[in-house]
Amino acid sequence: MSITLQSRGVSCVAELLDKEAPRTCEAVWNALPLSGDAQHAKYARNEVYTMVPRFTGEIGLENPTVTPIPGDVVYFSFSGGMLDQRFKEDQGIHELPGVIDLAIFYGRNNLLLNGDVGWVPGNVYATVVEGLDQMAEACHDVWRSGSVGERLLYQRHSG
């Protein structure tokens, strides 16, 4: 699959981890393309993500991590009560019963620990196999310059 920061014009290619996370891979693959406003993490460190409406039933944990490494592509499922109300309103997801968070980790020393709720494990369902260096630069620019107007797009790769 390809992952793109649209306004920055940067993409990378990620290989699905079908053996390690089969339910997550199948659900995401069948829902592609998926996109939304790009956000940079506040707590997890080197993460850019987007929130999308739920497109599948509850998958549960598979290939979980709380310490993602550069190139990990991670799936989170959040209930409506998990997210800050102002954030949900800003993202236009405040009326949804829950959302899917699709994230790419581009640097080291990430820790999925939220001060409000504790550990937040996610399913590692893909790994970046091409273009991580350029994507990491663009993701860092989302942190430095801001995410306003940026969209994160996940789609089937035709290569």
mmCIF file of the C-alpha atoms, coordinates in Angstrom:
data_MODEL
# 
_entry.id   MODEL 
# 
loop_
_atom_site.group_PDB 
_atom_site.id 
_atom_site.type_symbol 
_atom_site.label_atom_id 
_atom_site.label_alt_id 
_atom_site.label_comp_id 
_atom_site.label_asym_id 
_atom_site.label_entity_id 
_atom_site.label_seq_id 
_atom_site.pdbx_PDB_ins_code 
_atom_site.Cartn_x 
_atom_site.Cartn_y 
_atom_site.Cartn_z 
_atom_site.occupancy 
_atom_site.B_iso_or_equiv 
_atom_site.pdbx_formal_charge 
_atom_site.auth_seq_id 
_atom_site.auth_comp_id 
_atom_site.auth_asym_id 
_atom_site.auth_atom_id 
_atom_site.pdbx_PDB_model_num 
ATOM 1   C CA . MET A 1 1   ? 0.000   0.000   0.000  1.00 0.00 ? 1   MET A CA 1 
ATOM 2   C CA . SER A 1 2   ? 1.143   3.568   -0.458 1.00 0.00 ? 2   SER A CA 1 
ATOM 3   C CA . ILE A 1 3   ? 0.958   6.263   2.188  1.00 0.00 ? 3   ILE A CA 1 
ATOM 4   C CA . THR A 1 4   ? 0.995   9.884   1.045  1.00 0.00 ? 4   THR A CA 1 
ATOM 5   C CA . LEU A 1 5   ? 1.188   13.304  2.608  1.00 0.00 ? 5   LEU A CA 1 
ATOM 6   C CA . GLN A 1 6   ? -0.786  14.975  -0.165 1.00 0.00 ? 6   GLN A CA 1 
ATOM 7   C CA . SER A 1 7   ? 0.106   18.669  0.051  1.00 0.00 ? 7   SER A CA 1 
ATOM 8   C CA . ARG A 1 8   ? 3.768   17.869  0.623  1.00 0.00 ? 8   ARG A CA 1 
ATOM 9   C CA . GLY A 1 9   ? 3.717   15.463  -2.334 1.00 0.00 ? 9   GLY A CA 1 
ATOM 10  C CA . VAL A 1 10  ? 5.622   12.727  -0.499 1.00 0.00 ? 10  VAL A CA 1 
ATOM 11  C CA . SER A 1 11  ? 4.767   9.018   -0.521 1.00 0.00 ? 11  SER A CA 1 
ATOM 12  C CA . CYS A 1 12  ? 6.180   5.789   0.800  1.00 0.00 ? 12  CYS A CA 1 
ATOM 13  C CA . VAL A 1 13  ? 5.350   2.144   0.193  1.00 0.00 ? 13  VAL A CA 1 
ATOM 14  C CA . ALA A 1 14  ? 4.394   -0.191  3.028  1.00 0.00 ? 14  ALA A CA 1 
ATOM 15  C CA . GLU A 1 15  ? 4.191   -3.980  2.939  1.00 0.00 ? 15  GLU A CA 1 
ATOM 16  C CA . LEU A 1 16  ? 1.239   -5.518  4.737  1.00 0.00 ? 16  LEU A CA 1 
ATOM 17  C CA . LEU A 1 17  ? 2.103   -7.973  7.507  1.00 0.00 ? 17  LEU A CA 1 
ATOM 18  C CA . ASP A 1 18  ? -0.535  -10.552 6.583  1.00 0.00 ? 18  ASP A CA 1 
ATOM 19  C CA . LYS A 1 19  ? 0.931   -13.310 8.762  1.00 0.00 ? 19  LYS A CA 1 
ATOM 20  C CA . GLU A 1 20  ? 1.356   -11.166 11.882 1.00 0.00 ? 20  GLU A CA 1 
ATOM 21  C CA . ALA A 1 21  ? -1.895  -9.163  11.670 1.00 0.00 ? 21  ALA A CA 1 
ATOM 22  C CA . PRO A 1 22  ? -4.279  -10.918 9.244  1.00 0.00 ? 22  PRO A CA 1 
ATOM 23  C CA . ARG A 1 23  ? -7.556  -9.424  10.541 1.00 0.00 ? 23  ARG A CA 1 
ATOM 24  C CA . THR A 1 24  ? -6.195  -5.892  10.565 1.00 0.00 ? 24  THR A CA 1 
ATOM 25  C CA . CYS A 1 25  ? -4.620  -6.247  7.114  1.00 0.00 ? 25  CYS A CA 1 
ATOM 26  C CA . GLU A 1 26  ? -7.825  -7.602  5.611  1.00 0.00 ? 26  GLU A CA 1 
ATOM 27  C CA . ALA A 1 27  ? -9.986  -4.870  7.153  1.00 0.00 ? 27  ALA A CA 1 
ATOM 28  C CA . VAL A 1 28  ? -7.696  -2.032  6.055  1.00 0.00 ? 28  VAL A CA 1 
ATOM 29  C CA . TRP A 1 29  ? -7.080  -3.477  2.578  1.00 0.00 ? 29  TRP A CA 1 
ATOM 30  C CA . ASN A 1 30  ? -10.804 -3.882  1.933  1.00 0.00 ? 30  ASN A CA 1 
ATOM 31  C CA . ALA A 1 31  ? -11.486 -0.302  3.078  1.00 0.00 ? 31  ALA A CA 1 
ATOM 32  C CA . LEU A 1 32  ? -8.799  1.411   0.943  1.00 0.00 ? 32  LEU A CA 1 
ATOM 33  C CA . PRO A 1 33  ? -8.515  4.171   -0.096 1.00 0.00 ? 33  PRO A CA 1 
ATOM 34  C CA . LEU A 1 34  ? -8.713  5.943   3.262  1.00 0.00 ? 34  LEU A CA 1 
ATOM 35  C CA . SER A 1 35  ? -7.761  9.531   3.994  1.00 0.00 ? 35  SER A CA 1 
ATOM 36  C CA . GLY A 1 36  ? -8.244  12.348  6.435  1.00 0.00 ? 36  GLY A CA 1 
ATOM 37  C CA . ASP A 1 37  ? -6.634  15.389  7.952  1.00 0.00 ? 37  ASP A CA 1 
ATOM 38  C CA . ALA A 1 38  ? -3.067  14.691  8.992  1.00 0.00 ? 38  ALA A CA 1 
ATOM 39  C CA . GLN A 1 39  ? -2.141  15.212  12.626 1.00 0.00 ? 39  GLN A CA 1 
ATOM 40  C CA . HIS A 1 40  ? 1.186   14.968  14.418 1.00 0.00 ? 40  HIS A CA 1 
ATOM 41  C CA . ALA A 1 41  ? 1.289   13.110  17.728 1.00 0.00 ? 41  ALA A CA 1 
ATOM 42  C CA . LYS A 1 42  ? 1.396   14.970  21.029 1.00 0.00 ? 42  LYS A CA 1 
ATOM 43  C CA . TYR A 1 43  ? 2.293   12.032  23.280 1.00 0.00 ? 43  TYR A CA 1 
ATOM 44  C CA . ALA A 1 44  ? 3.730   9.254   21.117 1.00 0.00 ? 44  ALA A CA 1 
ATOM 45  C CA . ARG A 1 45  ? 6.514   11.376  19.602 1.00 0.00 ? 45  ARG A CA 1 
ATOM 46  C CA . ASN A 1 46  ? 7.402   10.567  15.983 1.00 0.00 ? 46  ASN A CA 1 
ATOM 47  C CA . GLU A 1 47  ? 3.948   9.756   14.615 1.00 0.00 ? 47  GLU A CA 1 
ATOM 48  C CA . VAL A 1 48  ? 1.712   11.224  11.933 1.00 0.00 ? 48  VAL A CA 1 
ATOM 49  C CA . TYR A 1 49  ? -1.825  9.913   11.806 1.00 0.00 ? 49  TYR A CA 1 
ATOM 50  C CA . THR A 1 50  ? -5.345  10.452  10.598 1.00 0.00 ? 50  THR A CA 1 
ATOM 51  C CA . MET A 1 51  ? -8.707  9.558   12.082 1.00 0.00 ? 51  MET A CA 1 
ATOM 52  C CA . VAL A 1 52  ? -11.324 7.920   9.865  1.00 0.00 ? 52  VAL A CA 1 
ATOM 53  C CA . PRO A 1 53  ? -14.831 6.626   10.576 1.00 0.00 ? 53  PRO A CA 1 
ATOM 54  C CA . ARG A 1 54  ? -14.985 2.991   11.622 1.00 0.00 ? 54  ARG A CA 1 
ATOM 55  C CA . PHE A 1 55  ? -15.005 0.720   8.588  1.00 0.00 ? 55  PHE A CA 1 
ATOM 56  C CA . THR A 1 56  ? -15.055 -2.637  10.350 1.00 0.00 ? 56  THR A CA 1 
ATOM 57  C CA . GLY A 1 57  ? -16.199 -4.329  13.523 1.00 0.00 ? 57  GLY A CA 1 
ATOM 58  C CA . GLU A 1 58  ? -13.869 -4.663  16.477 1.00 0.00 ? 58  GLU A CA 1 
ATOM 59  C CA . ILE A 1 59  ? -10.677 -6.447  15.416 1.00 0.00 ? 59  ILE A CA 1 
ATOM 60  C CA . GLY A 1 60  ? -8.999  -6.780  18.804 1.00 0.00 ? 60  GLY A CA 1 
ATOM 61  C CA . LEU A 1 61  ? -5.276  -6.820  19.383 1.00 0.00 ? 61  LEU A CA 1 
ATOM 62  C CA . GLU A 1 62  ? -2.938  -8.619  17.013 1.00 0.00 ? 62  GLU A CA 1 
ATOM 63  C CA . ASN A 1 63  ? 0.755   -7.938  16.610 1.00 0.00 ? 63  ASN A CA 1 
ATOM 64  C CA . PRO A 1 64  ? 0.381   -5.236  19.276 1.00 0.00 ? 64  PRO A CA 1 
ATOM 65  C CA . THR A 1 65  ? 2.992   -2.739  20.364 1.00 0.00 ? 65  THR A CA 1 
ATOM 66  C CA . VAL A 1 66  ? 3.416   0.168   22.732 1.00 0.00 ? 66  VAL A CA 1 
ATOM 67  C CA . THR A 1 67  ? 6.932   0.894   21.405 1.00 0.00 ? 67  THR A CA 1 
ATOM 68  C CA . PRO A 1 68  ? 6.615   1.325   17.620 1.00 0.00 ? 68  PRO A CA 1 
ATOM 69  C CA . ILE A 1 69  ? 9.794   1.675   15.574 1.00 0.00 ? 69  ILE A CA 1 
ATOM 70  C CA . PRO A 1 70  ? 10.505  3.755   12.462 1.00 0.00 ? 70  PRO A CA 1 
ATOM 71  C CA . GLY A 1 71  ? 8.501   2.416   9.542  1.00 0.00 ? 71  GLY A CA 1 
ATOM 72  C CA . ASP A 1 72  ? 5.755   0.805   11.628 1.00 0.00 ? 72  ASP A CA 1 
ATOM 73  C CA . VAL A 1 73  ? 2.238   1.404   10.302 1.00 0.00 ? 73  VAL A CA 1 
ATOM 74  C CA . VAL A 1 74  ? -0.217  1.042   13.159 1.00 0.00 ? 74  VAL A CA 1 
ATOM 75  C CA . TYR A 1 75  ? -3.997  0.669   13.554 1.00 0.00 ? 75  TYR A CA 1 
ATOM 76  C CA . PHE A 1 76  ? -5.853  1.907   16.626 1.00 0.00 ? 76  PHE A CA 1 
ATOM 77  C CA . SER A 1 77  ? -9.560  1.684   17.407 1.00 0.00 ? 77  SER A CA 1 
ATOM 78  C CA . PHE A 1 78  ? -10.905 4.348   19.754 1.00 0.00 ? 78  PHE A CA 1 
ATOM 79  C CA . SER A 1 79  ? -14.358 4.516   21.279 1.00 0.00 ? 79  SER A CA 1 
ATOM 80  C CA . GLY A 1 80  ? -16.106 7.874   21.231 1.00 0.00 ? 80  GLY A CA 1 
ATOM 81  C CA . GLY A 1 81  ? -15.319 8.517   24.889 1.00 0.00 ? 81  GLY A CA 1 
ATOM 82  C CA . MET A 1 82  ? -11.584 7.985   24.458 1.00 0.00 ? 82  MET A CA 1 
ATOM 83  C CA . LEU A 1 83  ? -10.813 11.230  22.633 1.00 0.00 ? 83  LEU A CA 1 
ATOM 84  C CA . ASP A 1 84  ? -10.852 14.833  23.817 1.00 0.00 ? 84  ASP A CA 1 
ATOM 85  C CA . GLN A 1 85  ? -14.147 16.586  22.963 1.00 0.00 ? 85  GLN A CA 1 
ATOM 86  C CA . ARG A 1 86  ? -12.476 19.651  21.427 1.00 0.00 ? 86  ARG A CA 1 
ATOM 87  C CA . PHE A 1 87  ? -10.262 17.442  19.241 1.00 0.00 ? 87  PHE A CA 1 
ATOM 88  C CA . LYS A 1 88  ? -13.317 15.458  18.083 1.00 0.00 ? 88  LYS A CA 1 
ATOM 89  C CA . GLU A 1 89  ? -15.168 18.661  17.204 1.00 0.00 ? 89  GLU A CA 1 
ATOM 90  C CA . ASP A 1 90  ? -12.139 20.033  15.346 1.00 0.00 ? 90  ASP A CA 1 
ATOM 91  C CA . GLN A 1 91  ? -11.882 16.807  13.334 1.00 0.00 ? 91  GLN A CA 1 
ATOM 92  C CA . GLY A 1 92  ? -15.620 16.601  12.639 1.00 0.00 ? 92  GLY A CA 1 
ATOM 93  C CA . ILE A 1 93  ? -15.859 13.216  14.374 1.00 0.00 ? 93  ILE A CA 1 
ATOM 94  C CA . HIS A 1 94  ? -17.681 14.283  17.548 1.00 0.00 ? 94  HIS A CA 1 
ATOM 95  C CA . GLU A 1 95  ? -20.917 12.525  16.552 1.00 0.00 ? 95  GLU A CA 1 
ATOM 96  C CA . LEU A 1 96  ? -19.272 9.200   15.706 1.00 0.00 ? 96  LEU A CA 1 
ATOM 97  C CA . PRO A 1 97  ? -19.439 6.310   18.208 1.00 0.00 ? 97  PRO A CA 1 
ATOM 98  C CA . GLY A 1 98  ? -15.746 5.690   17.613 1.00 0.00 ? 98  GLY A CA 1 
ATOM 99  C CA . VAL A 1 99  ? -12.967 6.092   15.068 1.00 0.00 ? 99  VAL A CA 1 
ATOM 100 C CA . ILE A 1 100 ? -10.031 4.302   13.519 1.00 0.00 ? 100 ILE A CA 1 
ATOM 101 C CA . ASP A 1 101 ? -6.629  5.939   13.869 1.00 0.00 ? 101 ASP A CA 1 
ATOM 102 C CA . LEU A 1 102 ? -4.185  5.047   11.083 1.00 0.00 ? 102 LEU A CA 1 
ATOM 103 C CA . ALA A 1 103 ? -0.630  6.015   11.974 1.00 0.00 ? 103 ALA A CA 1 
ATOM 104 C CA . ILE A 1 104 ? 2.841   5.953   10.532 1.00 0.00 ? 104 ILE A CA 1 
ATOM 105 C CA . PHE A 1 105 ? 5.871   6.125   12.825 1.00 0.00 ? 105 PHE A CA 1 
ATOM 106 C CA . TYR A 1 106 ? 8.913   7.783   11.294 1.00 0.00 ? 106 TYR A CA 1 
ATOM 107 C CA . GLY A 1 107 ? 11.502  8.060   14.057 1.00 0.00 ? 107 GLY A CA 1 
ATOM 108 C CA . ARG A 1 108 ? 12.848  6.320   17.152 1.00 0.00 ? 108 ARG A CA 1 
ATOM 109 C CA . ASN A 1 109 ? 11.964  6.433   20.852 1.00 0.00 ? 109 ASN A CA 1 
ATOM 110 C CA . ASN A 1 110 ? 8.183   6.248   20.566 1.00 0.00 ? 110 ASN A CA 1 
ATOM 111 C CA . LEU A 1 111 ? 6.103   5.271   23.562 1.00 0.00 ? 111 LEU A CA 1 
ATOM 112 C CA . LEU A 1 112 ? 2.335   4.795   23.378 1.00 0.00 ? 112 LEU A CA 1 
ATOM 113 C CA . LEU A 1 113 ? 1.559   6.107   26.833 1.00 0.00 ? 113 LEU A CA 1 
ATOM 114 C CA . ASN A 1 114 ? -1.224  8.663   27.304 1.00 0.00 ? 114 ASN A CA 1 
ATOM 115 C CA . GLY A 1 115 ? -1.292  10.476  30.629 1.00 0.00 ? 115 GLY A CA 1 
ATOM 116 C CA . ASP A 1 116 ? -5.098  10.387  30.731 1.00 0.00 ? 116 ASP A CA 1 
ATOM 117 C CA . VAL A 1 117 ? -5.677  6.692   30.021 1.00 0.00 ? 117 VAL A CA 1 
ATOM 118 C CA . GLY A 1 118 ? -2.364  4.851   30.312 1.00 0.00 ? 118 GLY A CA 1 
ATOM 119 C CA . TRP A 1 119 ? -0.929  2.433   27.764 1.00 0.00 ? 119 TRP A CA 1 
ATOM 120 C CA . VAL A 1 120 ? -2.450  2.610   24.267 1.00 0.00 ? 120 VAL A CA 1 
ATOM 121 C CA . PRO A 1 121 ? -1.439  -0.534  22.338 1.00 0.00 ? 121 PRO A CA 1 
ATOM 122 C CA . GLY A 1 122 ? -1.885  -0.552  18.577 1.00 0.00 ? 122 GLY A CA 1 
ATOM 123 C CA . ASN A 1 123 ? -1.769  -3.232  15.885 1.00 0.00 ? 123 ASN A CA 1 
ATOM 124 C CA . VAL A 1 124 ? 1.333   -3.113  13.685 1.00 0.00 ? 124 VAL A CA 1 
ATOM 125 C CA . TYR A 1 125 ? -0.106  -4.246  10.359 1.00 0.00 ? 125 TYR A CA 1 
ATOM 126 C CA . ALA A 1 126 ? 2.445   -2.948  7.836  1.00 0.00 ? 126 ALA A CA 1 
ATOM 127 C CA . THR A 1 127 ? 6.034   -1.805  7.563  1.00 0.00 ? 127 THR A CA 1 
ATOM 128 C CA . VAL A 1 128 ? 7.482   0.840   5.263  1.00 0.00 ? 128 VAL A CA 1 
ATOM 129 C CA . VAL A 1 129 ? 9.761   -0.806  2.696  1.00 0.00 ? 129 VAL A CA 1 
ATOM 130 C CA . GLU A 1 130 ? 10.396  2.124   0.350  1.00 0.00 ? 130 GLU A CA 1 
ATOM 131 C CA . GLY A 1 131 ? 10.700  5.880   0.863  1.00 0.00 ? 131 GLY A CA 1 
ATOM 132 C CA . LEU A 1 132 ? 10.953  6.063   4.667  1.00 0.00 ? 132 LEU A CA 1 
ATOM 133 C CA . ASP A 1 133 ? 13.727  8.706   4.634  1.00 0.00 ? 133 ASP A CA 1 
ATOM 134 C CA . GLN A 1 134 ? 11.709  11.132  2.500  1.00 0.00 ? 134 GLN A CA 1 
ATOM 135 C CA . MET A 1 135 ? 8.526   10.412  4.448  1.00 0.00 ? 135 MET A CA 1 
ATOM 136 C CA . ALA A 1 136 ? 10.356  10.980  7.738  1.00 0.00 ? 136 ALA A CA 1 
ATOM 137 C CA . GLU A 1 137 ? 11.497  14.414  6.521  1.00 0.00 ? 137 GLU A CA 1 
ATOM 138 C CA . ALA A 1 138 ? 7.952   15.296  5.482  1.00 0.00 ? 138 ALA A CA 1 
ATOM 139 C CA . CYS A 1 139 ? 6.491   13.987  8.768  1.00 0.00 ? 139 CYS A CA 1 
ATOM 140 C CA . HIS A 1 140 ? 9.000   16.028  10.735 1.00 0.00 ? 140 HIS A CA 1 
ATOM 141 C CA . ASP A 1 141 ? 7.907   19.062  8.704  1.00 0.00 ? 141 ASP A CA 1 
ATOM 142 C CA . VAL A 1 142 ? 4.315   18.373  9.786  1.00 0.00 ? 142 VAL A CA 1 
ATOM 143 C CA . TRP A 1 143 ? 5.626   18.692  13.357 1.00 0.00 ? 143 TRP A CA 1 
ATOM 144 C CA . ARG A 1 144 ? 7.733   21.779  12.664 1.00 0.00 ? 144 ARG A CA 1 
ATOM 145 C CA . SER A 1 145 ? 5.554   23.678  10.189 1.00 0.00 ? 145 SER A CA 1 
ATOM 146 C CA . GLY A 1 146 ? 2.106   22.402  11.107 1.00 0.00 ? 146 GLY A CA 1 
ATOM 147 C CA . SER A 1 147 ? -0.534  20.072  9.791  1.00 0.00 ? 147 SER A CA 1 
ATOM 148 C CA . VAL A 1 148 ? -3.141  22.600  8.636  1.00 0.00 ? 148 VAL A CA 1 
ATOM 149 C CA . GLY A 1 149 ? -4.232  21.706  5.112  1.00 0.00 ? 149 GLY A CA 1 
ATOM 150 C CA . GLU A 1 150 ? -2.321  18.409  5.034  1.00 0.00 ? 150 GLU A CA 1 
ATOM 151 C CA . ARG A 1 151 ? -4.088  15.150  4.247  1.00 0.00 ? 151 ARG A CA 1 
ATOM 152 C CA . LEU A 1 152 ? -2.791  11.641  4.896  1.00 0.00 ? 152 LEU A CA 1 
ATOM 153 C CA . LEU A 1 153 ? -3.852  9.139   2.247  1.00 0.00 ? 153 LEU A CA 1 
ATOM 154 C CA . TYR A 1 154 ? -3.636  5.336   2.402  1.00 0.00 ? 154 TYR A CA 1 
ATOM 155 C CA . GLN A 1 155 ? -4.270  3.536   -0.894 1.00 0.00 ? 155 GLN A CA 1 
ATOM 156 C CA . ARG A 1 156 ? -3.512  0.350   -2.757 1.00 0.00 ? 156 ARG A CA 1 
ATOM 157 C CA . HIS A 1 157 ? -0.084  0.431   -4.354 1.00 0.00 ? 157 HIS A CA 1 
ATOM 158 C CA . SER A 1 158 ? 0.012   -0.616  -7.972 1.00 0.00 ? 158 SER A CA 1 
ATOM 159 C CA . GLY A 1 159 ? 3.645   -1.668  -8.010 1.00 0.00 ? 159 GLY A CA 1 
# 
